[in-house]
Amino acid sequence: MVNVADLRSLSRQELEDKITALKKSLFNMVSQKEAGRIEQPSGIKVTRRDIARIMTVLREMKLSSK
């Protein structure tokens, strides 16, 4: 789980890189789930929420820069 305060201290590029990495990880987890060999199915939920948190922080940055 990602802390929002830590996310706000990162740059826009770092946040976008984190989203890319999390999306790749999510893809792998979903693939493993479909194959029936995932160890922690709850990781999918956590990863989706982390992506949403990062996207929210990016949106806040975009709105505050206007």
mmCIF file of the N, C-alpha and C atoms, coordinates in Angstrom:
data_MODEL
# 
_entry.id   MODEL 
# 
loop_
_atom_site.group_PDB 
_atom_site.id 
_atom_site.type_symbol 
_atom_site.label_atom_id 
_atom_site.label_alt_id 
_atom_site.label_comp_id 
_atom_site.label_asym_id 
_atom_site.label_entity_id 
_atom_site.label_seq_id 
_atom_site.pdbx_PDB_ins_code 
_atom_site.Cartn_x 
_atom_site.Cartn_y 
_atom_site.Cartn_z 
_atom_site.occupancy 
_atom_site.B_iso_or_equiv 
_atom_site.pdbx_formal_charge 
_atom_site.auth_seq_id 
_atom_site.auth_comp_id 
_atom_site.auth_asym_id 
_atom_site.auth_atom_id 
_atom_site.pdbx_PDB_model_num 
ATOM 1   N N  . MET A 1 1  ? 0.833  -1.178  0.000   1.00 0.00 ? 1  MET A N  1 
ATOM 2   C CA . MET A 1 1  ? 0.000  0.000   0.000   1.00 0.00 ? 1  MET A CA 1 
ATOM 3   C C  . MET A 1 1  ? 0.879  1.243   0.000   1.00 0.00 ? 1  MET A C  1 
ATOM 4   N N  . VAL A 1 2  ? 0.501  2.210   -0.792  1.00 0.00 ? 2  VAL A N  1 
ATOM 5   C CA . VAL A 1 2  ? 1.284  3.418   -0.978  1.00 0.00 ? 2  VAL A CA 1 
ATOM 6   C C  . VAL A 1 2  ? 0.719  4.526   -0.098  1.00 0.00 ? 2  VAL A C  1 
ATOM 7   N N  . ASN A 1 3  ? 1.600  5.286   0.540   1.00 0.00 ? 3  ASN A N  1 
ATOM 8   C CA . ASN A 1 3  ? 1.184  6.396   1.383   1.00 0.00 ? 3  ASN A CA 1 
ATOM 9   C C  . ASN A 1 3  ? 0.995  7.646   0.516   1.00 0.00 ? 3  ASN A C  1 
ATOM 10  N N  . VAL A 1 4  ? -0.129 8.325   0.669   1.00 0.00 ? 4  VAL A N  1 
ATOM 11  C CA . VAL A 1 4  ? -0.449 9.478   -0.165  1.00 0.00 ? 4  VAL A CA 1 
ATOM 12  C C  . VAL A 1 4  ? 0.524  10.632  0.084   1.00 0.00 ? 4  VAL A C  1 
ATOM 13  N N  . ALA A 1 5  ? 0.932  10.818  1.310   1.00 0.00 ? 5  ALA A N  1 
ATOM 14  C CA . ALA A 1 5  ? 1.886  11.892  1.625   1.00 0.00 ? 5  ALA A CA 1 
ATOM 15  C C  . ALA A 1 5  ? 3.205  11.672  0.891   1.00 0.00 ? 5  ALA A C  1 
ATOM 16  N N  . ASP A 1 6  ? 3.633  10.429  0.793   1.00 0.00 ? 6  ASP A N  1 
ATOM 17  C CA . ASP A 1 6  ? 4.864  10.123  0.061   1.00 0.00 ? 6  ASP A CA 1 
ATOM 18  C C  . ASP A 1 6  ? 4.685  10.376  -1.431  1.00 0.00 ? 6  ASP A C  1 
ATOM 19  N N  . LEU A 1 7  ? 3.504  10.072  -1.942  1.00 0.00 ? 7  LEU A N  1 
ATOM 20  C CA . LEU A 1 7  ? 3.230  10.283  -3.365  1.00 0.00 ? 7  LEU A CA 1 
ATOM 21  C C  . LEU A 1 7  ? 3.271  11.758  -3.733  1.00 0.00 ? 7  LEU A C  1 
ATOM 22  N N  . ARG A 1 8  ? 2.770  12.588  -2.850  1.00 0.00 ? 8  ARG A N  1 
ATOM 23  C CA . ARG A 1 8  ? 2.731  14.027  -3.142  1.00 0.00 ? 8  ARG A CA 1 
ATOM 24  C C  . ARG A 1 8  ? 4.118  14.646  -3.214  1.00 0.00 ? 8  ARG A C  1 
ATOM 25  N N  . SER A 1 9  ? 5.099  13.993  -2.612  1.00 0.00 ? 9  SER A N  1 
ATOM 26  C CA . SER A 1 9  ? 6.459  14.525  -2.634  1.00 0.00 ? 9  SER A CA 1 
ATOM 27  C C  . SER A 1 9  ? 7.218  14.118  -3.899  1.00 0.00 ? 9  SER A C  1 
ATOM 28  N N  . LEU A 1 10 ? 6.657  13.190  -4.682  1.00 0.00 ? 10 LEU A N  1 
ATOM 29  C CA . LEU A 1 10 ? 7.319  12.725  -5.896  1.00 0.00 ? 10 LEU A CA 1 
ATOM 30  C C  . LEU A 1 10 ? 7.003  13.645  -7.080  1.00 0.00 ? 10 LEU A C  1 
ATOM 31  N N  . SER A 1 11 ? 7.849  13.577  -8.087  1.00 0.00 ? 11 SER A N  1 
ATOM 32  C CA . SER A 1 11 ? 7.619  14.373  -9.295  1.00 0.00 ? 11 SER A CA 1 
ATOM 33  C C  . SER A 1 11 ? 6.598  13.675  -10.186 1.00 0.00 ? 11 SER A C  1 
ATOM 34  N N  . ARG A 1 12 ? 6.119  14.415  -11.157 1.00 0.00 ? 12 ARG A N  1 
ATOM 35  C CA . ARG A 1 12 ? 5.115  13.887  -12.085 1.00 0.00 ? 12 ARG A CA 1 
ATOM 36  C C  . ARG A 1 12 ? 5.648  12.665  -12.844 1.00 0.00 ? 12 ARG A C  1 
ATOM 37  N N  . GLN A 1 13 ? 6.893  12.741  -13.297 1.00 0.00 ? 13 GLN A N  1 
ATOM 38  C CA . GLN A 1 13 ? 7.491  11.641  -14.054 1.00 0.00 ? 13 GLN A CA 1 
ATOM 39  C C  . GLN A 1 13 ? 7.630  10.385  -13.188 1.00 0.00 ? 13 GLN A C  1 
ATOM 40  N N  . GLU A 1 14 ? 8.036  10.575  -11.934 1.00 0.00 ? 14 GLU A N  1 
ATOM 41  C CA . GLU A 1 14 ? 8.166  9.432   -11.032 1.00 0.00 ? 14 GLU A CA 1 
ATOM 42  C C  . GLU A 1 14 ? 6.817  8.764   -10.794 1.00 0.00 ? 14 GLU A C  1 
ATOM 43  N N  . LEU A 1 15 ? 5.772  9.555   -10.665 1.00 0.00 ? 15 LEU A N  1 
ATOM 44  C CA . LEU A 1 15 ? 4.429  9.005   -10.471 1.00 0.00 ? 15 LEU A CA 1 
ATOM 45  C C  . LEU A 1 15 ? 3.975  8.228   -11.704 1.00 0.00 ? 15 LEU A C  1 
ATOM 46  N N  . GLU A 1 16 ? 4.248  8.769   -12.874 1.00 0.00 ? 16 GLU A N  1 
ATOM 47  C CA . GLU A 1 16 ? 3.865  8.070   -14.103 1.00 0.00 ? 16 GLU A CA 1 
ATOM 48  C C  . GLU A 1 16 ? 4.643  6.763   -14.248 1.00 0.00 ? 16 GLU A C  1 
ATOM 49  N N  . ASP A 1 17 ? 5.901  6.759   -13.841 1.00 0.00 ? 17 ASP A N  1 
ATOM 50  C CA . ASP A 1 17 ? 6.694  5.527   -13.868 1.00 0.00 ? 17 ASP A CA 1 
ATOM 51  C C  . ASP A 1 17 ? 6.129  4.490   -12.902 1.00 0.00 ? 17 ASP A C  1 
ATOM 52  N N  . LYS A 1 18 ? 5.690  4.948   -11.732 1.00 0.00 ? 18 LYS A N  1 
ATOM 53  C CA . LYS A 1 18 ? 5.096  4.031   -10.759 1.00 0.00 ? 18 LYS A CA 1 
ATOM 54  C C  . LYS A 1 18 ? 3.811  3.419   -11.306 1.00 0.00 ? 18 LYS A C  1 
ATOM 55  N N  . ILE A 1 19 ? 2.990  4.232   -11.973 1.00 0.00 ? 19 ILE A N  1 
ATOM 56  C CA . ILE A 1 19 ? 1.745  3.716   -12.554 1.00 0.00 ? 19 ILE A CA 1 
ATOM 57  C C  . ILE A 1 19 ? 2.067  2.642   -13.586 1.00 0.00 ? 19 ILE A C  1 
ATOM 58  N N  . THR A 1 20 ? 3.042  2.896   -14.430 1.00 0.00 ? 20 THR A N  1 
ATOM 59  C CA . THR A 1 20 ? 3.420  1.922   -15.452 1.00 0.00 ? 20 THR A CA 1 
ATOM 60  C C  . THR A 1 20 ? 3.856  0.601   -14.815 1.00 0.00 ? 20 THR A C  1 
ATOM 61  N N  . ALA A 1 21 ? 4.672  0.690   -13.782 1.00 0.00 ? 21 ALA A N  1 
ATOM 62  C CA . ALA A 1 21 ? 5.151  -0.515  -13.108 1.00 0.00 ? 21 ALA A CA 1 
ATOM 63  C C  . ALA A 1 21 ? 4.000  -1.263  -12.431 1.00 0.00 ? 21 ALA A C  1 
ATOM 64  N N  . LEU A 1 22 ? 3.094  -0.521  -11.811 1.00 0.00 ? 22 LEU A N  1 
ATOM 65  C CA . LEU A 1 22 ? 1.961  -1.158  -11.138 1.00 0.00 ? 22 LEU A CA 1 
ATOM 66  C C  . LEU A 1 22 ? 1.013  -1.816  -12.134 1.00 0.00 ? 22 LEU A C  1 
ATOM 67  N N  . LYS A 1 23 ? 0.828  -1.195  -13.290 1.00 0.00 ? 23 LYS A N  1 
ATOM 68  C CA . LYS A 1 23 ? -0.047 -1.790  -14.304 1.00 0.00 ? 23 LYS A CA 1 
ATOM 69  C C  . LYS A 1 23 ? 0.541  -3.089  -14.842 1.00 0.00 ? 23 LYS A C  1 
ATOM 70  N N  . LYS A 1 24 ? 1.863  -3.130  -15.013 1.00 0.00 ? 24 LYS A N  1 
ATOM 71  C CA . LYS A 1 24 ? 2.515  -4.372  -15.447 1.00 0.00 ? 24 LYS A CA 1 
ATOM 72  C C  . LYS A 1 24 ? 2.350  -5.451  -14.381 1.00 0.00 ? 24 LYS A C  1 
ATOM 73  N N  . SER A 1 25 ? 2.523  -5.057  -13.134 1.00 0.00 ? 25 SER A N  1 
ATOM 74  C CA . SER A 1 25 ? 2.369  -5.990  -12.031 1.00 0.00 ? 25 SER A CA 1 
ATOM 75  C C  . SER A 1 25 ? 0.934  -6.504  -11.957 1.00 0.00 ? 25 SER A C  1 
ATOM 76  N N  . LEU A 1 26 ? -0.024 -5.618  -12.148 1.00 0.00 ? 26 LEU A N  1 
ATOM 77  C CA . LEU A 1 26 ? -1.434 -6.009  -12.128 1.00 0.00 ? 26 LEU A CA 1 
ATOM 78  C C  . LEU A 1 26 ? -1.741 -6.994  -13.244 1.00 0.00 ? 26 LEU A C  1 
ATOM 79  N N  . PHE A 1 27 ? -1.197 -6.736  -14.421 1.00 0.00 ? 27 PHE A N  1 
ATOM 80  C CA . PHE A 1 27 ? -1.401 -7.646  -15.547 1.00 0.00 ? 27 PHE A CA 1 
ATOM 81  C C  . PHE A 1 27 ? -0.882 -9.047  -15.213 1.00 0.00 ? 27 PHE A C  1 
ATOM 82  N N  . ASN A 1 28 ? 0.311  -9.090  -14.615 1.00 0.00 ? 28 ASN A N  1 
ATOM 83  C CA . ASN A 1 28 ? 0.894  -10.381 -14.252 1.00 0.00 ? 28 ASN A CA 1 
ATOM 84  C C  . ASN A 1 28 ? 0.053  -11.098 -13.199 1.00 0.00 ? 28 ASN A C  1 
ATOM 85  N N  . MET A 1 29 ? -0.447 -10.345 -12.223 1.00 0.00 ? 29 MET A N  1 
ATOM 86  C CA . MET A 1 29 ? -1.268 -10.960 -11.181 1.00 0.00 ? 29 MET A CA 1 
ATOM 87  C C  . MET A 1 29 ? -2.571 -11.516 -11.737 1.00 0.00 ? 29 MET A C  1 
ATOM 88  N N  . VAL A 1 30 ? -3.200 -10.763 -12.628 1.00 0.00 ? 30 VAL A N  1 
ATOM 89  C CA . VAL A 1 30 ? -4.453 -11.227 -13.215 1.00 0.00 ? 30 VAL A CA 1 
ATOM 90  C C  . VAL A 1 30 ? -4.194 -12.463 -14.074 1.00 0.00 ? 30 VAL A C  1 
ATOM 91  N N  . SER A 1 31 ? -3.086 -12.485 -14.796 1.00 0.00 ? 31 SER A N  1 
ATOM 92  C CA . SER A 1 31 ? -2.730 -13.655 -15.596 1.00 0.00 ? 31 SER A CA 1 
ATOM 93  C C  . SER A 1 31 ? -2.520 -14.876 -14.715 1.00 0.00 ? 31 SER A C  1 
ATOM 94  N N  . GLN A 1 32 ? -1.843 -14.688 -13.593 1.00 0.00 ? 32 GLN A N  1 
ATOM 95  C CA . GLN A 1 32 ? -1.619 -15.782 -12.665 1.00 0.00 ? 32 GLN A CA 1 
ATOM 96  C C  . GLN A 1 32 ? -2.930 -16.265 -12.063 1.00 0.00 ? 32 GLN A C  1 
ATOM 97  N N  . LYS A 1 33 ? -3.832 -15.330 -11.787 1.00 0.00 ? 33 LYS A N  1 
ATOM 98  C CA . LYS A 1 33 ? -5.132 -15.711 -11.226 1.00 0.00 ? 33 LYS A CA 1 
ATOM 99  C C  . LYS A 1 33 ? -5.907 -16.571 -12.212 1.00 0.00 ? 33 LYS A C  1 
ATOM 100 N N  . GLU A 1 34 ? -5.899 -16.180 -13.464 1.00 0.00 ? 34 GLU A N  1 
ATOM 101 C CA . GLU A 1 34 ? -6.605 -16.943 -14.490 1.00 0.00 ? 34 GLU A CA 1 
ATOM 102 C C  . GLU A 1 34 ? -5.992 -18.336 -14.665 1.00 0.00 ? 34 GLU A C  1 
ATOM 103 N N  . ALA A 1 35 ? -4.689 -18.437 -14.482 1.00 0.00 ? 35 ALA A N  1 
ATOM 104 C CA . ALA A 1 35 ? -4.016 -19.731 -14.607 1.00 0.00 ? 35 ALA A CA 1 
ATOM 105 C C  . ALA A 1 35 ? -4.194 -20.569 -13.344 1.00 0.00 ? 35 ALA A C  1 
ATOM 106 N N  . GLY A 1 36 ? -4.701 -19.933 -12.282 1.00 0.00 ? 36 GLY A N  1 
ATOM 107 C CA . GLY A 1 36 ? -4.956 -20.654 -11.047 1.00 0.00 ? 36 GLY A CA 1 
ATOM 108 C C  . GLY A 1 36 ? -3.743 -20.846 -10.166 1.00 0.00 ? 36 GLY A C  1 
ATOM 109 N N  . ARG A 1 37 ? -2.739 -20.019 -10.319 1.00 0.00 ? 37 ARG A N  1 
ATOM 110 C CA . ARG A 1 37 ? -1.539 -20.195 -9.496  1.00 0.00 ? 37 ARG A CA 1 
ATOM 111 C C  . ARG A 1 37 ? -1.070 -18.894 -8.845  1.00 0.00 ? 37 ARG A C  1 
ATOM 112 N N  . ILE A 1 38 ? -2.002 -18.094 -8.374  1.00 0.00 ? 38 ILE A N  1 
ATOM 113 C CA . ILE A 1 38 ? -1.638 -16.866 -7.671  1.00 0.00 ? 38 ILE A CA 1 
ATOM 114 C C  . ILE A 1 38 ? -1.581 -17.154 -6.170  1.00 0.00 ? 38 ILE A C  1 
ATOM 115 N N  . GLU A 1 39 ? -0.566 -16.609 -5.507  1.00 0.00 ? 39 GLU A N  1 
ATOM 116 C CA . GLU A 1 39 ? -0.396 -16.862 -4.086  1.00 0.00 ? 39 GLU A CA 1 
ATOM 117 C C  . GLU A 1 39 ? -1.239 -15.916 -3.238  1.00 0.00 ? 39 GLU A C  1 
ATOM 118 N N  . GLN A 1 40 ? -1.328 -14.650 -3.637  1.00 0.00 ? 40 GLN A N  1 
ATOM 119 C CA . GLN A 1 40 ? -2.098 -13.672 -2.875  1.00 0.00 ? 40 GLN A CA 1 
ATOM 120 C C  . GLN A 1 40 ? -3.097 -12.974 -3.790  1.00 0.00 ? 40 GLN A C  1 
ATOM 121 N N  . PRO A 1 41 ? -4.304 -13.485 -3.873  1.00 0.00 ? 41 PRO A N  1 
ATOM 122 C CA . PRO A 1 41 ? -5.306 -12.844 -4.727  1.00 0.00 ? 41 PRO A CA 1 
ATOM 123 C C  . PRO A 1 41 ? -5.667 -11.438 -4.260  1.00 0.00 ? 41 PRO A C  1 
ATOM 124 N N  . SER A 1 42 ? -5.464 -11.144 -2.989  1.00 0.00 ? 42 SER A N  1 
ATOM 125 C CA . SER A 1 42 ? -5.783 -9.809  -2.483  1.00 0.00 ? 42 SER A CA 1 
ATOM 126 C C  . SER A 1 42 ? -4.834 -8.747  -3.040  1.00 0.00 ? 42 SER A C  1 
ATOM 127 N N  . GLY A 1 43 ? -3.702 -9.170  -3.594  1.00 0.00 ? 43 GLY A N  1 
ATOM 128 C CA . GLY A 1 43 ? -2.753 -8.228  -4.174  1.00 0.00 ? 43 GLY A CA 1 
ATOM 129 C C  . GLY A 1 43 ? -3.325 -7.482  -5.362  1.00 0.00 ? 43 GLY A C  1 
ATOM 130 N N  . ILE A 1 44 ? -4.277 -8.097  -6.061  1.00 0.00 ? 44 ILE A N  1 
ATOM 131 C CA . ILE A 1 44 ? -4.916 -7.442  -7.201  1.00 0.00 ? 44 ILE A CA 1 
ATOM 132 C C  . ILE A 1 44 ? -5.679 -6.208  -6.721  1.00 0.00 ? 44 ILE A C  1 
ATOM 133 N N  . LYS A 1 45 ? -6.434 -6.381  -5.659  1.00 0.00 ? 45 LYS A N  1 
ATOM 134 C CA . LYS A 1 45 ? -7.228 -5.282  -5.100  1.00 0.00 ? 45 LYS A CA 1 
ATOM 135 C C  . LYS A 1 45 ? -6.324 -4.148  -4.604  1.00 0.00 ? 45 LYS A C  1 
ATOM 136 N N  . VAL A 1 46 ? -5.269 -4.510  -3.918  1.00 0.00 ? 46 VAL A N  1 
ATOM 137 C CA . VAL A 1 46 ? -4.329 -3.519  -3.379  1.00 0.00 ? 46 VAL A CA 1 
ATOM 138 C C  . VAL A 1 46 ? -3.664 -2.742  -4.518  1.00 0.00 ? 46 VAL A C  1 
ATOM 139 N N  . THR A 1 47 ? -3.264 -3.437  -5.563  1.00 0.00 ? 47 THR A N  1 
ATOM 140 C CA . THR A 1 47 ? -2.597 -2.793  -6.690  1.00 0.00 ? 47 THR A CA 1 
ATOM 141 C C  . THR A 1 47 ? -3.544 -1.839  -7.410  1.00 0.00 ? 47 THR A C  1 
ATOM 142 N N  . ARG A 1 48 ? -4.787 -2.248  -7.605  1.00 0.00 ? 48 ARG A N  1 
ATOM 143 C CA . ARG A 1 48 ? -5.762 -1.359  -8.245  1.00 0.00 ? 48 ARG A CA 1 
ATOM 144 C C  . ARG A 1 48 ? -5.957 -0.083  -7.440  1.00 0.00 ? 48 ARG A C  1 
ATOM 145 N N  . ARG A 1 49 ? -6.024 -0.226  -6.133  1.00 0.00 ? 49 ARG A N  1 
ATOM 146 C CA . ARG A 1 49 ? -6.210 0.955   -5.280  1.00 0.00 ? 49 ARG A CA 1 
ATOM 147 C C  . ARG A 1 49 ? -4.979 1.855   -5.295  1.00 0.00 ? 49 ARG A C  1 
ATOM 148 N N  . ASP A 1 50 ? -3.792 1.265   -5.349  1.00 0.00 ? 50 ASP A N  1 
ATOM 149 C CA . ASP A 1 50 ? -2.565 2.064   -5.436  1.00 0.00 ? 50 ASP A CA 1 
ATOM 150 C C  . ASP A 1 50 ? -2.539 2.870   -6.732  1.00 0.00 ? 50 ASP A C  1 
ATOM 151 N N  . ILE A 1 51 ? -2.950 2.242   -7.830  1.00 0.00 ? 51 ILE A N  1 
ATOM 152 C CA . ILE A 1 51 ? -3.012 2.951   -9.115  1.00 0.00 ? 51 ILE A CA 1 
ATOM 153 C C  . ILE A 1 51 ? -3.985 4.117   -9.016  1.00 0.00 ? 51 ILE A C  1 
ATOM 154 N N  . ALA A 1 52 ? -5.127 3.888   -8.392  1.00 0.00 ? 52 ALA A N  1 
ATOM 155 C CA . ALA A 1 52 ? -6.126 4.946   -8.239  1.00 0.00 ? 52 ALA A CA 1 
ATOM 156 C C  . ALA A 1 52 ? -5.583 6.090   -7.380  1.00 0.00 ? 52 ALA A C  1 
ATOM 157 N N  . ARG A 1 53 ? -4.852 5.765   -6.330  1.00 0.00 ? 53 ARG A N  1 
ATOM 158 C CA . ARG A 1 53 ? -4.270 6.810   -5.473  1.00 0.00 ? 53 ARG A CA 1 
ATOM 159 C C  . ARG A 1 53 ? -3.289 7.674   -6.263  1.00 0.00 ? 53 ARG A C  1 
ATOM 160 N N  . ILE A 1 54 ? -2.448 7.034   -7.046  1.00 0.00 ? 54 ILE A N  1 
ATOM 161 C CA . ILE A 1 54 ? -1.455 7.780   -7.820  1.00 0.00 ? 54 ILE A CA 1 
ATOM 162 C C  . ILE A 1 54 ? -2.152 8.658   -8.858  1.00 0.00 ? 54 ILE A C  1 
ATOM 163 N N  . MET A 1 55 ? -3.180 8.115   -9.503  1.00 0.00 ? 55 MET A N  1 
ATOM 164 C CA . MET A 1 55 ? -3.903 8.902   -10.500 1.00 0.00 ? 55 MET A CA 1 
ATOM 165 C C  . MET A 1 55 ? -4.599 10.102  -9.853  1.00 0.00 ? 55 MET A C  1 
ATOM 166 N N  . THR A 1 56 ? -5.078 9.940   -8.629  1.00 0.00 ? 56 THR A N  1 
ATOM 167 C CA . THR A 1 56 ? -5.702 11.040  -7.902  1.00 0.00 ? 56 THR A CA 1 
ATOM 168 C C  . THR A 1 56 ? -4.686 12.137  -7.607  1.00 0.00 ? 56 THR A C  1 
ATOM 169 N N  . VAL A 1 57 ? -3.494 11.753  -7.171  1.00 0.00 ? 57 VAL A N  1 
ATOM 170 C CA . VAL A 1 57 ? -2.445 12.738  -6.890  1.00 0.00 ? 57 VAL A CA 1 
ATOM 171 C C  . VAL A 1 57 ? -2.044 13.467  -8.178  1.00 0.00 ? 57 VAL A C  1 
ATOM 172 N N  . LEU A 1 58 ? -1.935 12.739  -9.288  1.00 0.00 ? 58 LEU A N  1 
ATOM 173 C CA . LEU A 1 58 ? -1.609 13.383  -10.566 1.00 0.00 ? 58 LEU A CA 1 
ATOM 174 C C  . LEU A 1 58 ? -2.685 14.383  -10.957 1.00 0.00 ? 58 LEU A C  1 
ATOM 175 N N  . ARG A 1 59 ? -3.932 14.025  -10.731 1.00 0.00 ? 59 ARG A N  1 
ATOM 176 C CA . ARG A 1 59 ? -5.054 14.923  -11.053 1.00 0.00 ? 59 ARG A CA 1 
ATOM 177 C C  . ARG A 1 59 ? -5.000 16.172  -10.169 1.00 0.00 ? 59 ARG A C  1 
ATOM 178 N N  . GLU A 1 60 ? -4.690 15.995  -8.891  1.00 0.00 ? 60 GLU A N  1 
ATOM 179 C CA . GLU A 1 60 ? -4.548 17.144  -7.994  1.00 0.00 ? 60 GLU A CA 1 
ATOM 180 C C  . GLU A 1 60 ? -3.438 18.076  -8.465  1.00 0.00 ? 60 GLU A C  1 
ATOM 181 N N  . MET A 1 61 ? -2.321 17.492  -8.912  1.00 0.00 ? 61 MET A N  1 
ATOM 182 C CA . MET A 1 61 ? -1.209 18.312  -9.421  1.00 0.00 ? 61 MET A CA 1 
ATOM 183 C C  . MET A 1 61 ? -1.652 19.101  -10.646 1.00 0.00 ? 61 MET A C  1 
ATOM 184 N N  . LYS A 1 62 ? -2.390 18.442  -11.531 1.00 0.00 ? 62 LYS A N  1 
ATOM 185 C CA . LYS A 1 62 ? -2.834 19.092  -12.763 1.00 0.00 ? 62 LYS A CA 1 
ATOM 186 C C  . LYS A 1 62 ? -3.775 20.252  -12.445 1.00 0.00 ? 62 LYS A C  1 
ATOM 187 N N  . LEU A 1 63 ? -4.694 20.056  -11.513 1.00 0.00 ? 63 LEU A N  1 
ATOM 188 C CA . LEU A 1 63 ? -5.645 21.101  -11.186 1.00 0.00 ? 63 LEU A CA 1 
ATOM 189 C C  . LEU A 1 63 ? -4.997 22.256  -10.428 1.00 0.00 ? 63 LEU A C  1 
ATOM 190 N N  . SER A 1 64 ? -4.000 21.966  -9.606  1.00 0.00 ? 64 SER A N  1 
ATOM 191 C CA . SER A 1 64 ? -3.347 23.029  -8.849  1.00 0.00 ? 64 SER A CA 1 
ATOM 192 C C  . SER A 1 64 ? -2.412 23.874  -9.710  1.00 0.00 ? 64 SER A C  1 
ATOM 193 N N  . SER A 1 65 ? -1.967 23.334  -10.836 1.00 0.00 ? 65 SER A N  1 
ATOM 194 C CA . SER A 1 65 ? -1.057 24.092  -11.693 1.00 0.00 ? 65 SER A CA 1 
ATOM 195 C C  . SER A 1 65 ? -1.786 25.080  -12.597 1.00 0.00 ? 65 SER A C  1 
ATOM 196 N N  . LYS A 1 66 ? -3.086 24.969  -12.680 1.00 0.00 ? 66 LYS A N  1 
ATOM 197 C CA . LYS A 1 66 ? -3.854 25.900  -13.545 1.00 0.00 ? 66 LYS A CA 1 
ATOM 198 C C  . LYS A 1 66 ? -3.979 27.256  -12.941 1.00 0.00 ? 66 LYS A C  1 
# 
